Every structure is written in C-alpha cells, then in structure tokens.
Amino acid sequence: MAAPGVRGQPGDRTGTGAGTDDDPALLHNRHYTDLRLALIATKRATVVRLRDEAQIDDTVLRRLQAALDNEEVRLAGGEQVE
C-alpha cells in the first residue's frame, strides 16, 4: 500500500485523486485496450478459419497464435486475460 499522498502503481484503481475511474486519460486507455483485445480475438478467429480452409498449415497457425498471445499479454498487463 502506498503512503498517504503517494500515487499508486499504474493501473491501480484503488488510489484517490488523479487516476480515478473518471480520469479521461485512463478511460481512453481502457477503451483503446478493449478495442485492441477485440481486434486480437478477431484475428485469432481468422487464422483458425484460414487453417480450417487449408490456406495456412498448423505451423503457421501456431506461430500466428503465439504472436497474438504475446500482444494480448502485453496489452492486458496485470489484468486477467480470458
């Protein structure tokens, strides 16, 4: 726990003052992250479809999924990824 008057870690929503849920910068960042995570889900479904249609093989699928996994973890940060 941070000392009184000291701001918490980035993404810490328990603090007071700057960085509350009403902060436009945090809200924008959250919306951007949600949008990027939705895009990753769409990409993931597309590469599976391409594999199912035999346009890419399993090796390519695994490489693309690994890249998407890395991007998803980076975006999600400390949040739980579904």
Buried (B, 14 or more C-beta within 10 A) or exposed (E): EEEEEEEEEEEEEEBEEEBEEEEEEBEEEBEEBEEBBEEBEEBBEEBBEBBEEEEBEEEEBEEBBEEBEEBBEEBBEEEEEE
